[in-house]
Amino acid sequence: MQDETIPDLGRVLDETQQCVLCVLLERAGSGLCSMGELALACGGYDAVTFAVEELHAAGLVHRLDGFVFASRAAARCRALDVLGRCVRG
């Protein structure tokens, strides 16, 4: 019990948000995913729900009933990264 490490919740949220965006941006076709699909792909309904709420607040995803899709801003950011314009440190 004393040797157990407590997970960094901020890092876990960041990773879940990254997973959600990757799933939405890598989808062929519409990029529309249900919350259930995202929960299966990214590790749990509660974590995905919170991640989607945060991404929606930041303008990176849109919600439609029980579905989610990436915003144009997120897709454009991804396109710029693919082109090698973003420098990672």
C-alpha positions in Angstrom: 0.0 0.0 0.0 2.7 2.5 0.9 4.7 1.6 -2.3 1.7 2.3 -4.5 2.1 5.4 -6.7 -0.8 7.8 -7.1 -1.5 8.5 -10.8 -1.0 12.1 -11.9 -4.6 13.0 -12.8 -3.6 15.9 -15.0 -1.5 13.6 -17.1 -4.2 11.0 -17.3 -6.7 13.6 -18.5 -4.2 14.9 -21.1 -3.6 11.4 -22.4 -7.3 10.7 -22.6 -7.9 14.0 -24.5 -5.1 13.1 -26.8 -6.6 9.6 -27.4 -10.0 11.1 -28.2 -8.5 13.6 -30.7 -6.4 10.9 -32.3 -9.4 8.6 -32.7 -11.6 11.4 -34.2 -8.9 12.7 -36.5 -7.7 9.2 -37.8 -11.2 8.0 -38.7 -11.9 7.5 -42.4 -15.1 9.1 -43.5 -17.1 11.5 -41.3 -14.9 11.3 -38.1 -18.1 11.0 -36.1 -17.9 8.7 -33.1 -20.3 7.7 -30.4 -19.3 8.2 -26.8 -19.4 4.4 -26.5 -16.9 4.0 -29.3 -14.6 6.5 -27.7 -14.9 4.9 -24.3 -13.9 1.5 -25.8 -10.9 3.1 -27.6 -9.7 5.4 -24.9 -10.2 3.7 -21.6 -13.6 4.2 -19.9 -16.8 6.2 -20.2 -16.2 8.5 -17.2 -12.7 9.5 -18.3 -13.9 10.0 -22.0 -16.9 12.1 -20.9 -14.7 14.4 -18.9 -12.1 14.6 -21.7 -14.8 15.4 -24.3 -16.3 18.2 -22.0 -12.8 19.8 -21.7 -12.1 19.4 -25.5 -15.5 20.9 -26.3 -14.9 23.9 -23.9 -11.6 24.5 -25.8 -13.3 24.4 -29.2 -11.5 21.2 -30.4 -14.6 19.0 -30.7 -18.3 19.3 -31.3 -21.0 17.3 -29.7 -24.3 16.1 -31.4 -26.5 14.1 -29.1 -24.4 11.1 -28.1 -21.8 11.6 -30.9 -18.6 13.6 -31.1 -16.5 14.9 -34.0 -13.4 17.0 -34.3 -13.6 20.7 -35.0 -12.0 22.3 -38.1 -9.5 23.9 -35.7 -8.4 20.5 -34.4 -8.2 19.1 -38.0 -6.2 22.1 -39.1 -3.8 21.8 -36.2 -3.3 18.2 -37.0 -2.6 19.0 -40.6 0.0 21.5 -39.7 1.7 19.0 -37.4 1.7 16.4 -40.1 3.5 18.9 -42.4 6.2 19.2 -39.8 5.5 22.9 -38.9 5.2 22.2 -35.2 8.4 21.9 -33.2 8.3 19.5 -30.3 10.4 20.2 -27.3 
